[in-house]
């Protein structure tokens, strides 16, 4: 039989919007915020650190992402221009 561990009350300062969104998600899976924090705390102990990688973003990956985003925006702009233009033949046939 497992014994209950003593509990302590703590206070956290958390972004209000993020907390609200987190609570809504946890509610959907049948868990409250306190239970989630307890699980997170136990995972820190088990992993002897954070249970996920924490690192700075790769500047090269960010640069590539930005270049890709710019290229996609350019493709979209060109496609919109093509959609708004009409060939002379189509123009004449519409007359």
C-alpha distance (Angstrom), angle and dihedral (degrees) to the residues before:
residue distance angle dihedral
X1 . . .
X2 3.77 . .
X3 3.81 117.7 .
X4 3.79 120.2 -136.1
X5 3.75 114.3 -109.9
X6 3.80 116.6 -132.1
X7 3.80 113.3 -99.8
X8 3.80 128.1 -140.5
X9 3.75 127.8 -163.0
X10 3.77 117.8 -122.7
X11 3.77 137.1 179.3
X12 3.81 126.3 -131.9
X13 3.78 132.0 -170.1
X14 3.81 106.2 -143.8
X15 3.77 133.0 166.8
X16 3.81 105.6 -91.0
X17 3.81 96.8 -136.0
X18 3.81 93.6 45.9
X19 3.81 90.9 48.7
X20 3.79 91.9 50.6
X21 3.80 91.9 48.9
X22 3.81 92.1 45.8
X23 3.80 91.9 50.3
X24 3.81 91.1 50.6
X25 3.81 91.5 51.4
X26 3.79 92.8 45.7
X27 3.79 90.3 48.7
X28 3.81 89.4 55.8
X29 3.80 89.9 56.8
X30 3.80 93.0 44.5
X31 3.78 98.6 -106.3
X32 3.78 132.9 115.7
X33 3.80 126.3 -138.1
X34 3.81 93.8 -105.9
X35 3.82 91.2 54.9
X36 3.80 90.7 49.3
X37 3.81 91.7 50.6
X38 3.82 89.8 49.7
X39 3.80 90.8 52.0
X40 3.82 90.7 47.3
X41 3.82 90.5 50.1
X42 3.81 92.1 50.4
X43 3.82 90.6 48.6
X44 3.83 89.9 53.1
X45 3.80 89.0 53.9
X46 3.81 93.3 45.2
X47 3.83 93.5 48.2
X48 3.80 93.1 38.1
X49 3.79 86.8 -129.8
X50 3.77 138.4 23.2
X51 3.81 112.3 -26.9
X52 3.81 90.9 -128.3
X53 3.79 137.8 43.0
X54 3.77 116.9 -85.4
X55 3.76 114.3 -167.1
X56 3.74 143.0 137.4
X57 3.79 115.3 -88.9
X58 3.79 116.2 -96.8
X59 3.83 106.1 -102.7
X60 3.81 90.9 -148.9
X61 3.80 91.3 53.1
X62 3.80 90.3 49.1
X63 3.80 90.5 49.2
X64 3.80 91.1 49.6
X65 3.80 91.1 47.3
X66 3.79 90.8 51.4
X67 3.82 91.7 48.5
X68 3.80 90.8 49.1
X69 3.80 91.6 48.3
X70 3.83 90.4 50.3
X71 3.82 91.4 48.4
X72 3.81 91.8 49.7
X73 3.79 91.0 49.3
X74 3.81 89.5 51.3
X75 3.81 91.6 50.0
X76 3.80 89.9 50.2
X77 3.81 91.2 49.0
X78 3.82 91.5 50.5
X79 3.81 91.8 47.9
X80 3.79 90.7 50.6
X81 3.81 90.1 50.4
X82 3.80 90.6 50.3
X83 3.80 90.7 48.9
X84 3.79 91.1 52.1
X85 3.81 94.4 48.6
X86 3.75 124.5 75.9
X87 3.77 129.1 -158.0
X88 3.80 119.2 -112.6
X89 3.82 90.0 -116.2
X90 3.83 91.6 52.9
X91 3.78 90.8 45.0
X92 3.80 92.1 52.7
X93 3.80 92.7 45.3
X94 3.81 90.1 54.1
X95 3.83 90.3 55.6
